[in-house]
Amino acid sequence: MIVPRRLEEVVIAVPLKLYDRVVAALASEGIFHADEPPRGVPGTLERAYRTAYSQASEKLGRLRQYFAVAGVEPRTVKGVEINVSSSWIDSFRESVESFRDVEEFYEGLLESYNRLESKLRALEEARELLRPFANVEGDLASAYKSEVLDFVAGFTEESEVLDIIGKEVAKAGGVFAFEEAAGGGFVFAAAIPQGAGRRIASLASRLGAQVYTPPEDLPGSPSEALKAVEREVDETRREMEEVRRRAQSRLGELARYYTVVSAFAFVFRVLSLTLKTDTVAVVRGYVDVKDSRRLEEVVSRASLGSYVIVSLGVKRGEERVPSKVDLPSFLRPFHRIVEIYGHPEPDEIVPTIFLAVTMPLTFALMFPDAGHGLLVLLFALLYVSRISKDWAFVIGVLGASSIVSGLMAGEFFGPIASKIVGLPKLWEELGLEVPPYALPAYAVDHGLEELAPALAMRAINVSIIIGAFMLTFGTFLAIVNSLIKRDWEGLLARAIPRFLIFASVGAPFLVYLDASQGGAVIRKAVLEGGGGDPFATMVLLAFSLGVVWMLAAGPVLSAREGHGFLSGLGHSALEAYESLLMVVGNLPSFLRIMALAMAHSSLTLAVAKVSELILEAGGAGLVLAAALYVLGNLAIAGMEGLLSFAHATRLHFYEWFSKFYSGGGVPYSPLKLEGVVIRFA
């Protein structure tokens, strides 16, 4: 679970006439990862299987597009039976032919969906171009077709641009007018003698203005054209939803088709890697050490005892070995995030178990609102679960974490709803003046402005402490990785000194759990040489030792290997420079936790205050205030939820993984036809 499982390299040889049955038996077990054929062993590869594997892979890609039209992830089903008569390739063609009706059905839907998607993009682009001119009622298309004058209309956000264009129009003997647009900026129009229009339009474009071009097949009035485009956008989206609904109507058949093609793709992959002679088939690959005996039993049964298995151990020199990650079911969804960065190498720590804790923690601290967290949880359960169970689990956990942090912050759909449900009062009854994770906006809303600086400092403390821990722990894991890999050069030249640098900077914050006190220690260490403070002196010594160690390690190791002193010094100097940049930049980067949390609470407070002002106006104010409050919270939840996930991911990928995780491994992909039964004629 912490590191990938060890894999044993094996070579299997069986009689050629029984090899198909051996492949089928291995596929049913899912314990053998086939790889390139062994060197020096006589035999030939059948190119036909490489071609068949390519065709099956292309077919799988097409089927995944069909699933995408239906809005779900590709999936396989159980209980599928494949009959192999004359050959694997002939059976593949027969199986594909049996699903011709399914393929034609989805091919038509895919074509329709792609056409509608292209149309929607074009309409949305047209809508964006027309929006600045939404209030223009005149028929600009007719003006552009005038045979007497040239006509140019456009939009700009800069008043200086209007002055320049107006002067040029006046020089050309034309008329220039403009007015403020509804959403800000200015709409302008110019009527000039024929021949000058192109020059004015070119000038406006160079100045960054958006020059209006009457859309074809739409009303000449920009206002009417925009309304027509919006109607078409709505109609196109309805048509796309109808295509998606139809695609979902035959998902069972599509899943069976996908299962069959996946099975053949697996088989063709193994067959394409198999060396064959007139009598023997030989294949090389990997098996989990714990499954070695099981592999022998499977091959023995399928080959009627006529087999040879040669173990080549758990290493194969300088070649890349696949790695098998074995995780409990509740951690596998979080491994999807790790896989975005890269697959672990065979001898490095798998960060999934740590990420499953730190990812929800950082997300929740950036997104502290119990109501908004509930929306994220419902989004995962009601929508994402239909697309991907793994991502639904991850997003659901993130939402649940935000519910907890929101309760700790005293926030539930912003301050108004929080007061209605009595959340602030609950913390008061527990003896707290403010909730444990209250932010400055909470203090402002409750008339406790004097507490705002302290609450802001508490948010900074939380951010810096998490950053100090993750960075120190990350560099410690780099040491562990070097020990596991027996990478003594990397251990001495980079891992240990980098840990000393990061640990010395992070230790004051982790010891005092206070950014001010931790910063004071570092200030004494850096600016006062320790200033007589034993702790600050230890920090300075550890930091200096890390830098000197890193600078000295390069030349020493370079000289030991017979290389030049200067080349080693140059390399170590770059390593030291990079480490110093990291320690200076990475720790403050965790302040984004505080920044996003405060932005989130401030936005909800702003929506609440504006809603209260509208409510005080009376009349229809209640309805408008309620609408603003609900829509504002939905917008904040959507926007801040995406931002918090993006920034939490960034903190893990760039600030944390970069300290210890390479993600350059090859996934262990055993031949496995789960739920598929292969029958031979």
C-alpha positions in Angstrom: 0.0 0.0 0.0 2.9 2.4 0.8 5.1 1.1 -2.0 4.2 -0.9 -5.2 4.3 -4.6 -4.9 7.4 -6.5 -6.1 7.0 -8.2 -9.4 8.8 -11.3 -10.6 9.9 -11.4 -14.2 9.1 -14.8 -15.8 9.4 -16.5 -19.2 6.6 -19.0 -20.1 7.0 -21.6 -22.8 4.2 -24.0 -23.8 3.3 -26.1 -26.8 2.0 -24.0 -29.7 -1.2 -26.0 -30.1 -2.2 -25.3 -26.5 -1.1 -21.7 -26.3 -4.6 -20.2 -27.1 -6.0 -22.0 -24.1 -3.1 -20.9 -21.9 -3.8 -17.2 -22.9 -7.5 -17.7 -22.2 -6.7 -19.2 -18.8 -4.3 -16.4 -17.9 -6.9 -13.8 -19.0 -9.5 -15.3 -16.6 -7.0 -14.9 -13.7 -5.7 -11.4 -14.3 -2.2 -12.1 -12.8 0.1 -11.9 -15.8 1.5 -8.7 -17.4 2.9 -9.5 -20.8 6.0 -7.5 -22.1 8.4 -7.4 -24.9 9.7 -10.8 -25.9 12.9 -12.2 -24.3 16.2 -11.5 -26.1 18.2 -14.3 -27.6 15.3 -16.7 -27.7 14.5 -18.1 -31.2 11.1 -17.5 -32.7 9.1 -15.0 -34.7 6.4 -12.5 -34.0 3.2 -12.6 -36.0 2.6 -9.2 -37.4 -1.1 -10.0 -38.0 -1.6 -9.8 -34.3 0.0 -6.4 -34.0 -2.3 -5.2 -36.7 -5.3 -6.8 -34.9 -4.2 -5.2 -31.6 -4.1 -1.8 -33.3 -7.5 -2.3 -34.9 -9.0 -3.4 -31.5 -7.4 -0.4 -29.8 -8.8 2.0 -32.4 -12.2 0.4 -32.0 -12.0 0.9 -28.2 -11.2 4.6 -28.8 -14.3 4.9 -31.0 -16.5 3.1 -28.4 -15.2 5.5 -25.7 -16.5 8.4 -27.9 -19.9 6.7 -27.9 -19.9 6.6 -24.1 -18.9 10.2 -24.0 -22.0 11.1 -26.1 -24.0 9.3 -23.4 -22.2 11.3 -20.7 -20.9 8.3 -18.8 -17.5 6.6 -18.4 -16.7 3.4 -20.4 -17.7 0.3 -18.5 -17.6 -3.4 -19.0 -20.2 -6.0 -18.0 -20.1 -9.6 -16.8 -21.6 -12.7 -18.3 -20.2 -12.1 -21.8 -19.3 -15.2 -23.8 -16.8 -15.3 -26.7 -16.6 -18.2 -29.1 -13.3 -18.8 -30.8 -13.7 -21.0 -33.8 -11.0 -20.9 -36.5 -8.7 -18.1 -35.2 -8.7 -15.2 -32.8 -8.7 -12.7 -35.7 -11.6 -14.3 -37.4 -13.5 -14.5 -34.2 -12.8 -10.8 -33.6 -14.2 -9.9 -37.0 -17.3 -12.0 -36.4 -17.9 -10.4 -33.0 -17.6 -6.9 -34.4 -20.0 -7.8 -37.2 -22.6 -9.1 -34.6 -22.6 -5.6 -33.0 -22.9 -3.8 -36.4 -26.4 -2.5 -35.5 -25.2 -1.1 -32.2 -22.2 0.6 -33.9 -24.4 2.1 -36.7 -26.8 3.4 -34.0 -24.1 5.1 -32.0 -22.1 6.3 -35.1 -25.2 8.2 -36.2 -25.6 9.7 -32.7 -21.9 10.6 -32.5 -22.1 12.4 -35.9 -25.2 14.3 -34.8 -23.7 15.2 -31.5 -20.4 16.4 -33.0 -22.4 18.5 -35.6 -24.5 20.0 -32.8 -21.4 20.6 -30.7 -19.7 22.5 -33.5 -22.9 24.5 -34.1 -23.1 25.4 -30.5 -19.5 26.6 -30.4 -20.2 28.8 -33.4 -23.4 30.1 -31.9 -21.7 30.9 -28.6 -18.9 32.7 -30.4 -21.6 34.7 -32.3 -23.4 35.5 -29.0 -20.2 36.8 -27.4 -19.6 39.0 -30.5 -23.2 40.4 -30.4 -23.5 40.9 -26.6 -21.8 44.4 -26.6 -24.4 45.5 -29.2 -27.4 44.1 -27.3 -29.1 47.5 -27.0 -28.6 48.5 -30.7 -32.0 48.3 -32.4 -31.1 49.8 -35.8 -30.6 47.6 -38.9 -26.8 47.8 -39.1 -26.7 45.1 -41.8 -28.5 47.5 -44.2 -26.1 50.3 -43.2 -23.1 48.2 -44.1 -24.7 47.5 -47.5 -25.0 51.2 -48.3 -23.8 52.2 -51.8 -23.4 55.9 -50.7 -21.4 55.7 -47.5 -19.1 53.3 -45.7 -20.3 52.3 -42.3 -18.2 50.9 -39.3 -19.5 49.9 -35.9 -17.7 48.5 -33.0 -17.1 48.1 -29.3 -14.2 49.2 -27.0 -13.7 49.5 -23.3 -11.2 52.4 -23.6 -12.4 56.0 -24.0 -9.0 56.9 -25.4 -9.7 54.6 -28.4 -12.9 56.5 -29.1 -10.9 59.8 -29.2 -8.4 58.4 -31.8 -11.1 56.8 -34.0 -13.3 60.0 -33.8 -10.4 62.1 -34.9 -9.7 59.8 -37.9 -13.4 59.8 -38.9 -13.5 63.6 -38.7 -10.4 63.8 -41.0 -12.1 61.5 -43.5 -15.1 63.8 -43.5 -17.4 61.4 -41.7 -19.8 61.3 -38.7 -18.9 59.6 -35.5 -21.1 58.7 -32.5 -20.9 56.5 -29.4 -22.8 55.5 -26.3 -22.1 53.5 -23.1 -22.9 49.8 -23.4 -25.1 48.1 -20.8 -22.3 46.0 -19.5 -19.7 48.7 -19.5 -17.5 50.0 -22.3 -18.7 51.9 -25.4 -20.5 51.1 -28.6 -19.4 53.4 -31.5 -20.5 53.9 -35.1 -19.0 55.8 -38.0 -20.5 56.9 -41.3 -17.7 58.0 -43.7 -17.3 58.6 -47.4 -16.8 55.5 -49.5 -13.3 54.1 -49.6 -12.4 55.2 -46.0 -14.3 52.5 -44.2 -11.6 49.8 -44.5 -9.0 52.2 -43.1 -11.1 53.1 -40.1 -12.0 49.5 -39.4 -8.4 48.5 -39.6 -7.4 51.3 -37.2 -10.1 50.2 -34.7 -8.9 46.6 -34.8 -5.2 47.7 -34.2 -6.4 49.7 -31.2 -8.0 46.5 -29.7 -11.6 47.5 -30.5 -14.1 44.8 -31.5 -15.3 45.7 -35.0 -18.9 44.7 -35.7 -19.5 42.4 -38.7 -23.2 41.7 -39.4 -23.7 37.9 -39.0 -25.1 36.1 -42.1 -28.6 34.6 -41.9 -29.5 36.7 -38.9 -31.6 39.8 -38.5 -29.8 43.1 -39.4 -30.5 44.5 -35.9 -27.8 43.4 -33.4 -30.5 43.3 -30.7 -32.7 41.0 -32.7 -29.7 39.0 -34.0 -28.7 38.3 -30.4 -32.2 37.1 -29.4 -32.2 34.8 -32.5 -28.8 33.4 -31.5 -29.9 32.8 -27.9 -33.0 31.0 -29.2 -30.8 28.8 -31.4 -28.4 28.1 -28.5 -31.3 26.9 -26.3 -32.7 24.8 -29.2 -29.2 23.3 -29.9 -28.7 22.4 -26.3 -32.1 20.7 -26.2 -31.2 18.7 -29.3 -27.9 17.7 -27.7 -29.7 16.5 -24.6 -32.1 14.5 -26.8 -29.1 12.8 -28.5 -27.6 12.1 -25.1 -30.9 10.6 -23.9 -31.0 8.3 -27.0 -27.4 7.3 -26.4 -28.3 6.3 -22.9 -31.1 4.1 -24.1 -28.8 1.3 -25.4 -26.0 1.6 -22.9 -26.3 -2.1 -22.0 -25.6 -3.2 -25.5 -22.8 -0.7 -25.8 -21.2 -2.0 -22.6 -21.3 -5.6 -23.9 -19.7 -4.5 -27.2 -17.0 -2.6 -25.2 -16.4 -5.7 -23.1 -16.0 -7.9 -26.1 -13.6 -5.6 -27.9 -11.6 -5.0 -24.6 -11.2 -8.8 -24.3 -9.9 -9.2 -27.8 -7.6 -6.2 -27.3 -6.1 -7.8 -24.3 -5.6 -11.1 -26.1 -4.1 -9.5 -29.2 -1.7 -7.6 -27.0 -0.3 -10.8 -25.5 -0.3 -12.6 -28.9 1.6 -9.7 -30.5 4.3 -10.1 -27.8 4.6 -13.8 -28.2 7.5 -15.5 -30.0 6.5 -18.6 -31.9 8.4 -21.5 -33.5 6.9 -24.5 -35.3 6.1 -26.2 -32.0 6.5 -23.7 -29.1 5.1 -20.4 -28.0 7.2 -18.2 -25.7 6.1 -15.1 -23.8 7.8 -12.9 -21.2 6.1 -10.8 -18.5 5.6 -10.1 -14.9 3.6 -11.6 -12.0 3.1 -10.4 -8.5 5.5 -12.4 -6.3 2.5 -13.6 -4.2 0.9 -15.0 -7.4 3.9 -16.9 -8.7 2.6 -20.3 -7.5 -0.9 -19.5 -8.8 0.6 -18.6 -12.2 2.3 -22.0 -12.4 -0.9 -23.8 -11.5 -2.9 -22.0 -14.2 -0.3 -22.6 -16.9 0.1 -26.2 -15.9 -3.7 -26.9 -16.0 -4.2 -25.1 -19.3 -1.2 -26.8 -21.0 -1.9 -30.2 -19.6 1.4 -30.1 -17.7 3.4 -29.4 -20.8 5.1 -26.1 -19.9 8.3 -24.4 -18.8 8.4 -21.3 -16.5 11.7 -19.6 -16.0 12.0 -17.0 -13.2 14.4 -14.1 -14.0 14.0 -12.6 -10.5 12.5 -9.3 -9.5 14.9 -7.0 -11.4 15.8 -6.8 -15.0 18.8 -4.5 -15.2 18.4 -1.0 -16.6 15.0 -1.7 -18.3 11.8 -0.3 -16.9 9.8 -2.6 -14.7 6.0 -2.2 -14.4 4.7 -1.4 -11.0 1.6 -2.8 -9.3 -0.2 -0.5 -6.8 -2.3 -2.5 -4.3 -4.7 -0.2 -2.4 -7.8 -0.7 -0.3 -11.0 -0.1 -2.1 -11.7 3.2 -0.2 -8.3 4.6 -1.4 -8.5 3.7 -5.0 -10.6 6.7 -6.1 -8.0 9.0 -4.7 -5.4 7.2 -6.7 -7.1 8.7 -9.8 -5.7 12.1 -8.7 -2.2 10.6 -8.3 -2.4 9.0 -11.7 -3.0 12.4 -13.3 0.5 13.3 -12.1 1.9 10.0 -13.1 2.2 6.3 -12.2 4.6 5.4 -9.3 7.9 3.7 -10.1 8.4 0.2 -8.7 10.7 1.4 -5.9 9.1 4.6 -4.7 6.4 5.6 -2.1 2.8 5.7 -3.4 1.5 9.0 -2.1 -2.2 8.0 -2.3 -2.6 7.2 1.4 -1.3 10.6 2.4 -3.2 12.5 -0.4 -6.4 10.9 0.8 -5.9 12.9 4.0 -4.3 16.1 2.9 -6.4 16.7 -0.2 -9.8 16.9 1.7 -8.0 18.9 4.4 -6.7 21.6 2.2 -9.9 21.7 0.1 -12.0 22.0 3.2 -9.9 24.8 4.7 -10.2 26.8 1.4 -13.9 26.1 1.1 -15.4 26.4 4.6 -19.1 26.5 4.3 -21.4 23.7 5.5 -24.1 24.6 3.0 -21.8 24.8 0.0 -20.1 21.6 1.1 -23.6 20.0 1.1 -24.1 21.2 -2.5 -20.8 19.6 -3.5 -21.8 16.3 -1.8 -25.2 16.3 -3.5 -23.5 17.1 -6.8 -21.3 14.1 -6.4 -24.2 11.8 -5.4 -26.8 12.9 -7.9 -24.7 13.8 -11.0 -21.1 12.7 -10.9 -22.0 9.2 -9.7 -23.8 8.6 -13.0 -20.5 9.4 -14.8 -17.8 8.0 -12.6 -18.1 6.2 -9.2 -14.5 7.0 -8.3 -14.8 10.7 -8.9 -18.1 10.8 -7.2 -16.5 9.3 -4.1 -13.6 11.8 -4.2 -15.9 14.8 -4.7 -18.3 13.5 -2.1 -15.4 13.2 0.5 -14.3 16.8 -0.4 -17.9 18.0 0.1 -18.2 16.2 3.4 -14.9 17.7 4.5 -16.2 21.2 3.7 -19.3 20.5 5.7 -17.1 19.9 8.7 -14.9 23.0 8.1 -18.0 25.1 7.5 -19.5 24.1 10.8 -16.1 25.0 12.4 -16.2 28.4 10.6 -19.8 29.0 11.6 -20.9 29.2 7.9 -24.0 27.6 6.3 -25.0 29.1 3.0 -23.4 32.4 4.2 -24.2 34.5 7.3 -28.0 34.9 6.9 -28.8 31.2 6.6 -26.2 30.4 9.4 -28.1 32.6 11.8 -31.4 31.1 10.8 -30.2 27.6 11.7 -28.6 28.9 14.9 -25.0 27.9 14.0 -23.3 31.0 15.6 -25.5 30.6 18.7 -24.4 27.0 19.0 -20.7 27.9 19.3 -21.7 30.7 21.8 -23.5 28.1 24.0 -20.3 26.0 23.8 -18.5 28.9 25.4 -16.7 30.3 22.3 -16.9 33.9 21.3 -16.4 32.9 17.7 -16.3 29.5 16.0 -12.9 27.7 16.0 -12.2 28.5 12.3 -14.1 31.8 12.0 -12.7 34.2 9.4 -12.5 38.0 9.5 -15.8 38.3 7.5 -17.6 36.5 10.4 -16.2 39.0 12.9 -17.4 41.9 10.7 -20.8 40.5 10.3 -21.3 39.9 14.0 -20.0 43.4 15.1 -16.7 42.0 16.4 -14.4 44.0 14.1 -11.7 44.1 16.8 -11.3 40.3 16.4 -10.8 40.5 12.6 -6.9 40.8 12.7 -6.6 37.9 15.1 -8.9 35.7 12.9 -6.9 36.6 9.8 -3.7 35.7 11.7 -5.2 32.4 12.7 -6.0 31.6 9.1 -2.4 32.5 8.2 -1.2 30.2 11.0 -3.2 27.3 9.7 -1.9 27.8 6.1 1.8 28.1 7.1 1.6 25.1 9.5 0.1 22.9 6.9 2.7 24.1 4.4 5.6 23.6 6.8 4.4 20.0 7.6 3.8 19.0 4.0 7.1 20.4 2.7 9.2 18.9 5.6 7.4 15.6 5.3 7.8 15.6 1.5 11.6 16.0 1.7 11.7 13.3 4.4 9.9 10.9 2.0 12.5 11.7 -0.6 15.1 10.3 1.8 13.0 7.2 2.3 12.6 6.8 -1.5 16.4 7.1 -2.0 16.9 4.3 0.6 14.3 2.1 -1.0 15.9 2.6 -4.4 19.4 2.3 -3.0 20.1 5.6 -4.7 23.1 6.5 -2.5 24.2 9.3 -4.8 20.8 11.0 -4.8 20.5 10.4 -1.0 23.8 12.1 -0.2 23.8 14.8 -3.0 20.2 15.9 -2.8 17.7 14.2 -0.4 19.5 14.6 2.9 20.7 18.3 2.4 17.3 19.3 1.0 15.6 17.8 4.0 17.9 19.8 6.3 17.1 23.0 4.4 13.3 22.5 4.5 13.2 21.1 8.0 15.2 24.0 9.4 12.7 26.5 7.8 9.6 24.5 8.7 10.6 23.5 12.3 10.0 26.9 14.0 6.4 26.9 12.6 5.8 23.3 13.6 7.2 23.8 17.1 5.4 27.0 18.0 2.3 26.4 15.8 2.4 30.1 15.3 3.5 32.0 12.1 4.6 35.1 14.1 6.8 33.2 16.5 8.1 30.9 13.8 8.9 33.9 11.6 10.7 35.6 14.6 12.9 32.6 15.0 13.8 32.6 11.3 14.4 36.4 11.4 16.9 35.9 14.3 18.6 33.0 12.5 19.0 34.9 9.2 19.5 38.5 10.2 21.1 38.2 13.7 23.1 34.9 13.3 20.9 33.3 15.9 20.7 36.3 18.2 21.7 34.2 21.2 18.5 32.2 20.9 19.4 28.4 21.0 16.6 27.4 18.8 17.3 30.1 16.2 21.0 29.1 16.3 20.0 25.4 15.6 17.9 26.5 12.7 20.8 28.5 11.2 23.2 25.7 11.7 20.9 23.1 10.1 20.1 25.4 7.2 23.8 26.2 6.6 24.7 22.6 6.9 22.1 21.7 4.3 23.4 24.3 1.8 27.1 23.5 2.4 26.4 19.8 2.2 24.6 20.2 -1.1 27.4 22.4 -2.5 30.1 20.0 -1.4 28.4 16.8 -2.4 28.6 17.5 -6.2 32.3 18.0 -6.4 33.1 15.1 -4.1 30.9 12.6 -6.0 32.1 13.9 -9.3 35.8 13.5 -8.3 35.0 10.0 -7.0 33.6 9.1 -10.5 36.7 10.5 -12.2 34.9 13.6 -13.6 36.0 17.3 -13.3 35.7 19.2 -10.0 34.1 22.2 -11.7 31.4 20.2 -13.4 30.4 18.7 -10.1 30.4 22.1 -8.4 28.3 23.6 -11.2 25.7 20.8 -10.8 25.6 21.1 -7.0 25.3 24.9 -7.2 22.3 24.6 -9.5 20.8 22.0 -7.0 21.4 24.4 -4.1 19.9 27.4 -6.0 16.8 25.3 -6.9 16.4 24.2 -3.3 16.7 27.8 -2.0 14.1 29.0 -4.6 11.8 26.2 -3.5 12.0 26.9 0.2 11.5 30.7 -0.4 8.6 30.2 -2.8 6.8 27.0 -1.7 6.0 27.8 1.9 4.3 31.2 1.1 2.4 29.4 -1.6 0.4 27.7 1.0 -1.1 31.0 2.0 -3.5 30.5 -0.9 -5.4 28.3 1.7 -6.0 31.5 3.8 -6.6 33.7 0.7 -9.3 31.4 -0.8 -11.0 30.9 2.5 -11.2 34.6 3.2 -12.3 35.3 -0.4 -15.1 32.7 0.0 -16.4 34.1 3.3 -16.1 37.7 2.0 -18.1 36.9 -1.1 -20.9 35.3 0.9 -20.9 38.3 3.3 -21.1 40.7 0.3 -24.1 38.8 -1.1 -25.8 38.8 2.3 -25.3 42.5 2.8 -26.6 43.4 -0.7 -29.6 41.1 -0.1 -30.3 42.9 3.2 -30.2 46.3 1.5 -32.7 45.2 -1.2 -34.9 43.7 1.5 -35.0 47.1 3.4 -36.4 48.7 0.2 -39.7 46.9 0.8 -42.2 46.0 -1.8 -40.9 43.3 -4.1 -37.6 43.5 -2.2 -38.2 40.2 -0.4 -38.5 38.3 -3.6 -35.5 40.0 -5.1 -33.4 39.7 -2.0 -34.2 35.9 -1.7 -33.4 35.4 -5.4 -30.1 37.3 -5.1 -29.1 35.3 -2.0 -29.9 31.9 -3.5 -28.3 32.6 -6.9 -25.3 34.3 -5.3 -24.7 31.3 -3.1 -25.0 28.9 -6.0 -22.6 31.0 -8.0 -20.1 31.2 -5.2 -20.3 27.5 -4.5 -19.7 26.6 -8.1 -16.9 29.1 -8.7 -15.1 28.7 -5.3 -15.5 24.9 -5.4 -13.6 24.7 -8.7 -11.0 27.1 -7.6 -10.4 25.3 -4.3 -10.1 22.0 -6.1 -7.7 23.5 -8.6 -5.5 25.1 -5.9 -5.5 22.1 -3.6 -4.4 20.0 -6.6 -1.7 22.5 -7.4 -0.4 22.4 -3.8 0.0 18.6 -4.0 1.4 18.4 -7.5 3.8 21.3 -7.6 4.6 22.1 -4.0 4.5 18.6 -2.5 4.9 15.8 -5.1 7.9 17.6 -6.6 9.9 16.9 -3.4 9.7 13.1 -3.5 7.5 11.7 -6.2 8.6 11.1 -9.8 5.4 9.5 -11.2 7.4 8.1 -14.1 6.4 4.4 -13.7 4.8 1.9 -16.1 1.4 0.6 -14.9 1.1 -3.1 -14.2 -1.5 -4.1 -16.8 -2.2 -7.9 -16.5 -4.3 -9.7 -19.1 -7.7 -9.8 -17.5 -11.1 -10.5 -19.0 -13.3 -10.0 -16.0 -16.7 -11.4 -16.6 -15.8 -12.9 -20.0 -15.9 -16.6 -20.8 -13.9 -17.8 -23.8 -15.0 -21.0 -25.5 -13.0 -22.9 -28.1 -14.7 -24.8 -30.9 
